[in-house]
Amino acid sequence: MRIRTRMTLWYAAVMVASLTLMGVLSYHEFVREAAYYYYEQRGRIGGHELDDWLRAEAEFERLSVAPAG
């Protein structure tokens, strides 16, 4: 069950990133969903909300950078 949950969370994160980059989701929606994903990865243990939010923002920036070429 744990592996299935990880795969489901990973798949959800990929889908959110893809939809955001296609313009379907806004920046805020992506960050909110990704931050919640990180919260779930930690076993839903609170107290790291700001860390999760900042990590999600950094992930959005990483995914949004177009490759040079």
Secondary structure as the mmCIF struct_conf table of DSSP 4:
data_model
#
loop_
_struct_conf.conf_type_id
_struct_conf.id
_struct_conf.beg_label_comp_id
_struct_conf.beg_label_asym_id
_struct_conf.beg_label_seq_id
_struct_conf.end_label_comp_id
_struct_conf.end_label_asym_id
_struct_conf.end_label_seq_id
HELX_RH_AL_P HELX_RH_AL_P1 ARG A 2 LEU A 21
TURN_TY1_P TURN_TY1_P1 MET A 22 GLY A 23
BEND BEND1 VAL A 24 LEU A 25
HELX_RH_AL_P HELX_RH_AL_P2 TYR A 27 GLN A 41
TURN_TY1_P TURN_TY1_P2 ARG A 42 GLY A 43
BEND BEND2 ARG A 44 ARG A 44
BEND BEND3 GLY A 47 GLY A 47
HELX_RH_AL_P HELX_RH_AL_P3 GLU A 49 SER A 64
BEND BEND4 VAL A 65 VAL A 65
HELX_LH_PP_P HELX_LH_PP_P1 ALA A 66 ALA A 68
#
